[in-house]
């Protein structure tokens, strides 16, 4: 009797979670963990519980909105391409010809 295996058709595709792709999932997770830490710090500081929850929900909602906006605007690799493009200098200046003159 032969075993029946299902074929995984998601090979070489990026990770996706509810419309978020690739690195934006990690940005969202970091924002939500940061929101939890803000809540914990405010709670330990004995701030009113309703204020703590409001601030934490506001930070969490903002991180969700920013992650989805970046994902929709730049796509899977667009934000990395933008950062790489900013890292390349516009102009290279050389005040000496020593670099280009071969001395032998």
MARTI-807722 format. One record per residue: residue number from 1; residue in three letters; chain; y, z, x of N, C-alpha, C in turn. Coordinates in steps of 0.2 Angstrom, whole numbers, plus 5000, padded with zeros to 4 digits. Each point is the difference from the previous one (the first is absolute). Example, Ala and Ser with C-alpha at 12.3 -4.5 7.8 and 13.67 -1.06 7.14 Angstrom:
! MARTI-807722
[node 1,'ALA','A',[4972,5039,5066],[5006,5000,4996],[5006,5000,5004]]
[node 2,'SER','A',[5005,4996,4998],[5006,5001,5004],[5005,5003,4996]]
This chain:
! MARTI-807722
[node 1,'UNK','A',[4994,5000,5004],[5006,5000,4996],[5006,5000,5004]]
[node 2,'UNK','A',[5005,4995,5000],[5006,5000,5004],[5005,5004,4997]]
[node 3,'UNK','A',[5004,5003,5005],[5006,5004,4998],[5006,4996,4998]]
[node 4,'UNK','A',[5003,5002,4995],[5006,4996,4998],[5007,5003,5002]]
[node 5,'UNK','A',[5004,4997,5004],[5006,5003,5003],[5006,4996,4997]]
[node 6,'UNK','A',[5005,5003,4998],[5006,4997,4998],[5004,4998,5006]]
[node 7,'UNK','A',[5003,4994,5000],[5004,4998,5005],[5007,5002,5000]]
[node 8,'UNK','A',[5003,5003,5005],[5007,5003,5001],[5004,4994,5001]]
[node 9,'UNK','A',[5004,4998,4995],[5005,4994,5001],[5007,5002,5002]]
[node 10,'UNK','A',[5001,5007,5002],[5006,5002,5002],[5001,5000,5008]]
[node 11,'UNK','A',[4996,4997,5003],[5000,5000,5008],[5006,4997,5002]]
[node 12,'UNK','A',[5004,5002,5005],[5006,4998,5003],[5006,5000,4995]]
[node 13,'UNK','A',[4999,5004,4995],[5006,5001,4996],[5003,5006,5001]]
[node 14,'UNK','A',[5007,5001,4999],[5003,5006,5001],[4998,5005,4995]]
[node 15,'UNK','A',[5001,5007,5002],[4999,5005,4995],[5005,5000,4994]]
[node 16,'UNK','A',[4998,5001,4994],[5005,5000,4995],[4999,5005,4995]]
[node 17,'UNK','A',[5005,5004,4998],[5000,5005,4995],[5005,4999,4995]]
[node 18,'UNK','A',[4998,4999,4994],[5005,4999,4994],[5006,4996,5002]]
[node 19,'UNK','A',[4999,4994,5003],[5005,4995,5002],[5003,5002,5007]]
[node 20,'UNK','A',[4999,5005,5003],[5003,5001,5006],[4995,4998,5005]]
[node 21,'UNK','A',[5002,4996,5005],[4996,4997,5006],[5002,5003,5006]]
[node 22,'UNK','A',[4995,5000,5005],[5000,5002,5007],[5004,5006,5001]]
[node 23,'UNK','A',[5005,5000,5004],[5003,5006,5003],[5004,5004,4995]]
[node 24,'UNK','A',[5002,4996,4994],[5004,5004,4995],[4996,5005,4997]]
[node 25,'UNK','A',[4993,5000,5000],[4996,5006,4997],[5001,5006,5005]]
[node 26,'UNK','A',[5001,4999,5006],[5001,5006,5005],[5007,5002,4999]]
[node 27,'UNK','A',[5005,4996,4999],[5007,5002,4999],[5000,5004,4993]]
[node 28,'UNK','A',[4997,4998,4995],[5000,5004,4994],[4996,5007,5001]]
[node 29,'UNK','A',[4995,5000,5003],[4996,5006,5002],[5005,5005,5004]]
[node 30,'UNK','A',[5003,4997,5005],[5005,5005,5004],[5005,5002,4996]]
[node 31,'UNK','A',[5003,4996,4995],[5005,5003,4996],[4998,5005,4995]]
[node 32,'UNK','A',[4994,4999,4997],[4997,5005,4996],[4999,5007,5003]]
[node 33,'UNK','A',[4997,4999,5006],[4999,5006,5004],[5006,5004,5002]]
[node 34,'UNK','A',[5005,4996,5002],[5007,5003,5001],[5003,5003,4994]]
[node 35,'UNK','A',[4999,4997,4994],[5002,5003,4994],[4996,5007,4999]]
[node 36,'UNK','A',[4994,5000,5001],[4996,5007,5000],[5003,5005,5005]]
[node 37,'UNK','A',[5001,4998,5006],[5003,5005,5005],[5007,5002,4998]]
[node 38,'UNK','A',[5004,4996,4997],[5007,5002,4998],[4999,5005,4994]]
[node 39,'UNK','A',[4995,4999,4995],[4999,5005,4995],[4998,5006,5003]]
[node 40,'UNK','A',[4995,5000,5005],[4998,5006,5003],[5005,5004,5003]]
[node 41,'UNK','A',[5004,4997,5004],[5006,5003,5004],[5005,5003,4995]]
[node 42,'UNK','A',[5001,4997,4994],[5005,5002,4995],[4997,5006,4997]]
[node 43,'UNK','A',[4994,5000,4998],[4996,5005,4997],[5000,5007,5004]]
[node 44,'UNK','A',[4998,4999,5006],[5000,5005,5005],[5007,5003,5001]]
[node 45,'UNK','A',[5005,4996,5000],[5007,5003,5000],[5002,5003,4994]]
[node 46,'UNK','A',[4996,5001,4995],[5002,5003,4994],[5005,4997,4996]]
[node 47,'UNK','A',[5000,4993,5000],[5005,4996,4995],[4996,5000,4994]]
[node 48,'UNK','A',[5004,4999,4994],[4998,5000,4994],[4994,4995,4999]]
[node 49,'UNK','A',[4995,5001,4997],[4994,4996,4999],[5002,4993,4997]]
[node 50,'UNK','A',[5004,5000,4995],[5002,4994,4997],[5004,4996,5004]]
[node 51,'UNK','A',[5004,5003,5005],[5004,4996,5004],[4995,4997,5006]]
[node 52,'UNK','A',[4995,5004,5002],[4995,4997,5005],[4996,4994,4997]]
[node 53,'UNK','A',[4998,5001,4994],[4996,4994,4996],[5005,4994,5000]]
[node 54,'UNK','A',[5006,5001,4998],[5005,4995,4999],[5001,4996,5006]]
[node 55,'UNK','A',[5001,5004,5006],[5001,4996,5006],[4994,4997,5002]]
[node 56,'UNK','A',[4994,5003,5000],[4994,4997,5002],[4998,4994,4996]]
[node 57,'UNK','A',[5001,5000,4993],[4999,4994,4996],[5005,4994,5002]]
[node 58,'UNK','A',[5006,5002,5001],[5005,4995,5002],[4998,4997,5007]]
[node 59,'UNK','A',[4998,5004,5005],[4998,4997,5006],[4994,4996,4999]]
[node 60,'UNK','A',[4995,5002,4996],[4994,4996,4999],[5001,4994,4997]]
[node 61,'UNK','A',[5004,5000,4994],[5002,4994,4997],[5004,4995,5004]]
[node 62,'UNK','A',[5004,5003,5004],[5004,4995,5005],[4995,4997,5005]]
[node 63,'UNK','A',[4996,5004,5002],[4995,4997,5005],[4995,4994,4997]]
[node 64,'UNK','A',[4998,5002,4994],[4996,4995,4996],[5005,4993,4999]]
[node 65,'UNK','A',[5006,5001,4998],[5004,4994,4998],[5002,4996,5007]]
[node 66,'UNK','A',[5001,5004,5005],[5001,4996,5007],[4994,4997,5002]]
[node 67,'UNK','A',[4994,5003,5000],[4994,4996,5002],[4999,4994,4996]]
[node 68,'UNK','A',[5000,5000,4993],[4999,4994,4996],[5006,4995,5001]]
[node 69,'UNK','A',[5006,5002,5001],[5005,4995,5002],[4999,4997,5006]]
[node 70,'UNK','A',[4998,5003,5005],[4999,4997,5007],[4994,4996,5000]]
[node 71,'UNK','A',[4995,5002,4996],[4994,4996,4999],[5001,4993,4997]]
[node 72,'UNK','A',[5004,5001,4994],[5002,4993,4997],[5005,4996,5004]]
[node 73,'UNK','A',[5004,5003,5003],[5005,4996,5004],[4998,4997,5006]]
[node 74,'UNK','A',[4996,5003,5004],[4998,4998,5007],[4992,4998,5000]]
[node 75,'UNK','A',[4996,5002,4995],[4993,4998,5000],[4996,5003,5006]]
[node 76,'UNK','A',[4994,4998,5001],[4996,5003,5004],[5002,5000,5008]]
[node 77,'UNK','A',[5003,4995,5002],[5002,5000,5007],[5007,4999,5001]]
[node 78,'UNK','A',[5004,5000,4995],[5007,4998,5001],[5004,5006,5003]]
[node 79,'UNK','A',[4999,5006,4999],[5004,5005,5003],[4998,5001,5007]]
[node 80,'UNK','A',[4994,4999,5002],[4999,5000,5007],[5003,4994,5004]]
[node 81,'UNK','A',[5000,4994,4996],[5004,4994,5003],[5007,5002,5001]]
[node 82,'UNK','A',[5003,5003,4995],[5007,5002,5000],[5002,5004,5006]]
[node 83,'UNK','A',[4995,5005,5001],[5001,5005,5006],[5000,4996,5006]]
[node 84,'UNK','A',[4995,4996,5001],[4999,4996,5006],[5006,4995,5001]]
[node 85,'UNK','A',[5002,4997,4995],[5006,4996,5001],[5006,5004,5003]]
[node 86,'UNK','A',[5001,5006,4997],[5006,5004,5002],[4999,5002,5008]]
[node 87,'UNK','A',[4994,5001,5002],[4999,5002,5007],[5001,4995,5005]]
[node 88,'UNK','A',[5000,4993,4998],[5001,4995,5005],[5008,4999,5001]]
[node 89,'UNK','A',[5002,5000,5006],[5007,5000,5001],[5003,4993,4998]]
[node 90,'UNK','A',[5006,5000,4998],[5003,4993,4998],[5002,4996,5006]]
[node 91,'UNK','A',[5002,5003,5006],[5003,4997,5006],[4997,5004,5006]]
[node 92,'UNK','A',[4998,4996,5005],[4999,5003,5006],[5005,4998,5005]]
[node 93,'UNK','A',[5003,5005,5004],[5006,4998,5004],[4997,5002,5007]]
[node 94,'UNK','A',[5002,4995,5005],[4998,5001,5007],[5006,4999,5004]]
[node 95,'UNK','A',[5002,5004,5004],[5006,4999,5004],[4998,4998,5007]]
[node 96,'UNK','A',[4994,4999,5001],[4998,4998,5007],[4995,4995,5000]]
[node 97,'UNK','A',[5000,4996,5005],[4995,4994,5000],[4993,5002,5004]]
[node 98,'UNK','A',[5000,5006,5002],[4995,5002,5004],[4993,5000,4997]]
[node 99,'UNK','A',[5000,5001,4993],[4994,5000,4996],[4997,4993,5000]]
[node 100,'UNK','A',[5004,4995,5000],[4998,4993,4999],[4999,4996,5007]]
[node 101,'UNK','A',[5003,5002,5005],[5000,4997,5007],[4994,5003,5003]]
[node 102,'UNK','A',[4995,4995,5002],[4994,5002,5004],[5002,5000,5007]]
[node 103,'UNK','A',[4999,5006,5003],[5001,5001,5008],[4993,5000,5003]]
[node 104,'UNK','A',[4999,4995,5004],[4994,4999,5005],[5002,4999,5007]]
